[in-house]
């Protein structure tokens, strides 16, 4: 099968990118060290810790409610995305020694970046689903809550996970590392080689996930956010009056949202807003790759690498700050977290 290299060696890379008209090689090196290694490691390590806490709290809640189960899956996806970003950061500092071989830094970063991208897309899909679900709950509370049971939500979440996995497995399966020999200094290095099939899959992925679905997700989340915001305003004005009248006449409450449901909707609104902001760089990056095919090459090669690095950092912010959103808007989350911390303190005292 005909193959071609995705990246070139570090020496050749310097030769190609030293003429970059936007970003010099030295500026790119400083950016990789300061942000790619230092800042990103701090952010992703916190993201890993916070998502482990999220998972523990959601498991403690029982995963019975639709929202809790979806947020549990979202936290798992964010956790793995942060793990892969953390695994990538050593590559920004140079080539990577793995077992008995050396992997080119550029090949190492790009290979792991597709795993990270897969989990980012999964988190995006889960965020969109939970936003639509909460929007329907706000606009049609009685009809939706009676017809859309927890099992339906679980089936949709499993379907989303299966769809993302089915689209990323062929790409990962068609990547291969090839050992190259350098006769001048008697050394060898593993470089990532991509077949024509893999390149075609990457193009498909950019068009489907990076552009089409990404744009649709942004529009859907934006529309749902407006509808939820207006629904909250309307519910705040009429809920008390309607509930009092219906309860006195018929002995039942109205269609207004409960206090708990209102907090959940506000929480999803904040998560949706955070998603829209953090995902914009990746959308811009995918559009740039399609509109400017020569982006990875020659005089703007460093700009391509810089844009690619920025999306790792912005995407990591989504998972890193979710714990503050849950803690601020969910009373149940706060209570369980406090209990877990209290139990932990008691165990330490006993020891």
N, C-alpha and C positions, 0 to 999 in steps of 0.2 A: 504494500500500500504506500502510495506517495505521501511523504510527510514533509513538513517544513518547520523550522524552529520558530517558536513564539518569541523568544528573547535571545539576545546575543550575550557573549561573555562581558564581564565587567569592564575589561580593557577596551573592547570594541564599543561598548555602551558609552564610555567616556568620549571616545572619538566621535561618535554619532551625535551626542547631545551637547558637546562643548560649544557648538555654534547656535544653540537654541536662542531664538530671538526674544523670547518672553521670560524664561527662567534659566538662569545659569546653573551649571552643574554644582557649583559651590553653594548657591542658595538652596538648591534642591537637597543637597547633603545636609545642610544645617536644619532644614525643615524636617527631614526624616529623623534626625537625631532628637531634636527638641520636641517635636510633636508625635512623630511615628513611634518613638521608643519611650520617652519620658512621660509626656502628657497622656498618650493613649493607654499606656500600661496602667497609670493611676485610675483613669476613667473606666477601663474594662475590668480591672480587678474589683473596683467598687460595684460595677454592674453584675459581676459574678456573685459577689457576696449578697447584694440586695435581692437578686433573683432567687438565690437559694433560700433566703428568708421568705420571699413571696411564696415560693413553692411549699415551704413548710407550713405557712399560715393557711394557704388554700386547702392543703391536705387535711389540716386540723378542722377546717370548716366542713369537710365531708364531701365536697365536689357534687353535691346534690342539685344545686341550683344551676340554671343555664349560664348565668354570668360568671359564677365561681369556676365552673369547669372550663369555660373558654379562657378566662384570665389565667388559670393554671397552665393550660397549653401555651398561652402567649408567653408566660414567664419561662417555661421550658425552652421555647424557641429563642427568646432573648438570651437565656443563659448560654445555650450552645453557640449563638452568634458571637457573644462576648468571648467565649473560650477560643474560638477560631481567630478572632481579632488579636487576642493576647498571644496566641501561638504564632501569628504572623509577624509581630513586632521585631523579633530578633533578626528577621530578614532585612529590615531597614538599615541595620548596622553593618551588614556584610554577608558573605557566604555562610552557609549553615553546615556544620559537621553533624551528620546523622549516621550512627553506627560506624561503619568502616568507610563511608564515602562522604564527599563534599557536594552539596547541592547549591547551584547558583542562586544567589539571593533573589534575583528577579523571578526565576522559575518557582522558587519556594513560595514567594509571596502570591504570585498569580494562581498557583495551584490551590492554596488554602483559601484564597479570596472567593473562589466559586462556592466553596462550602459555606462561607460567611454569607454570600449573596443569597444562597438558597434559604438560609434561616431568616434573613432579612425579608425576603419575599413571603415566607410563611408567616412571619409576624405581621406583615402588611395585610395579608389576606384575613388573618384572624381579627385584626383591628377593624377592618372594614365590616366583617361579619357582625361583630359585637356592636358596632355603631349602627348598622341597619336594624339589628334586633332591638336595641334600645329605642331607636327612632319609631319603630312599629309599636313598641310598648307605650310610647308617649302619645302617638297620634290615634291609636285604636286600642286602648288598654284592655277593655273587657273582651272584645273579639279575639285579640291576639293572645292574651294570657289563657283563654279557654281552649284555643285551637292549637297553639304552638307549645307543646309540652317539652320537658327537659330532654326526652329521648330524641326528639327531632333535632334539637341543638347539637347533641352528641354526634348524630349521624352526619350532619353538615360539617362539623369540625373534622371528623375522620375523613370525609370526602375531600376537604380542603388540603389536609396533610397528604393524602394519597395523590392528589393532582400535582402538588409541588414536587413530591418525591419522584413521580413518574416523569416529570419534565427535566429534572436535574440528574437523574441516574445515567442516562445515555451520555451526557457531557462528561461526567466524572469517569465513566467506564472507557471512554475513547481517548483519555489523556495518558501519556506514557513518558517516562523518564529514560533518557538514553545517555550512556556513559561516553564522554568524549575525552580523548587523550591529547595532552599537550606535550609534544616531543621536546620542545625547547627547555622546559624546566622539569621534565619527567613527572608530570602530575596529571591527575584525571579529575573530572567533574561531571556531575549529573545535570543534564539540561532537559527542560520540558519540551517535548516534541508533540505537535498537534497534526493529526491527519486532516484531510480535506473534509471528512465527515464531521469531525469535531468543530472545525471552523464554521461549517454550515449550521451546526447546532447552536454555536455561540451567536451567530447572526439571528437565528430564530429566537433565541432567548432574549436578545436585546430588543427585538421588535415586539415580542409578545409580552414579556415581563417588564422590561426596562422602559418601554414607550407606551404601548397600547393599554395594557392592564394598569400600569402605573398612573396614566392619565385618567382612566376610568375611575380608579380607586380615589384619586384626589377629588374628582368631581362628585362622586357618590358621598364621600365623607363630608365634603363641604356642604352639600345640599342637606344631608342628614343633620349636620351640626346646626344649620339654620332652623330646620324644622323642630329639632329638640329644644333649641333656645326659645323659639316662639311658643312651643308647647308648655315649657316651664313657666313662661310669663302668663299665659292664659290660665294654666292650672293654679298659679299663685293668686290670681284675681278672683276666680269663681269657685274654687274648691270648697272653701269653708261654707259659703252661702248655700251652694247646691247640696252639699252633704247634710247640712242641718235641715233643709227642707225635706229632702228625701227620707231622712232618718225619722223625722217626726210624722210624715205621712205614710210611708211604706215600711219603715223599720229597716231600711238598708242604706248603705252609703252610695255616693255617686261614682262617677267615672274618673274622678280626680286621682292624681298620683298620691300614694302614701309618702310620708316623710322619708322612709327608707328608699323608696323608688326614686324620689327626687334627688337624693344624695348620689345614688348610683348613676343617674342620668348626668348629673354634674361631673362626676368622676370620668365618665366616658367622653364627655365634651372636652375635658382637659386632655385626656389621652389622645383623642382624635386631633386636637389642635397641635399637640406635640408631635404626632406622627406626620402631619402635613408639613410642618417646618423641617423636621429632620430628614424627610425623604426627598425634598426638593433637589439637593445636590446630586443624588443618584439619577434622578430624571434628567437633569441638565447634562450629566456625564454621558448617559446613553444616547441622548439626542446629539451631542457633540460627536460621538463616535460614528453615528450614521451620517450626519450632515458633512462632517470633515473626515473622510476616510484616511487621509494622510496624517491624522492627529498623532498616532504613535511613532511617527517616523521623523527622521532628520531634524529640521530646525525647530520643531515644536514638540519634540519627543518628551522633554522634561515637563512641559505643560500637561501632557497626557498623564504622566506619572503623578504629577502633583494633584490633578483633579481626581484621579483614582484614589489617592491617599486620603483626600478630604472626605470622601463619602464614608470611609471607615470610621472616622472620628465622629461625624455627625450622626451616623446610624447608632453608634454606641451610646449616644446621649439618651436615646429613647428608652433603652432598657435600664440605664443608670438612674433615671429620675422617676421611674414608675413607682418605686417604693414610697416616695414622698406623696404621690398622688393618692395611692391606696390608703396610706396612713391618715391623710387629711380628710378624706371623704367617707371612709368606711368605719363606722363605730365597731362593727364586728371584727374587722381587721386589727384595729387598735387594741381591743380587749384581748384577742388571742395572742398578739405579739407581746403585750405586756405580761401575759401569763407565761409565755415561753421564756421570756427574759427572767421573770421571777423564779421559774423552775431552775433555770441555768444558774442563777445566783445561789439558790439553795443547795444545789449539787456541789458548787465550788466551796461553800462554807462547810459542808459535811466532810468533803475531802480534806 
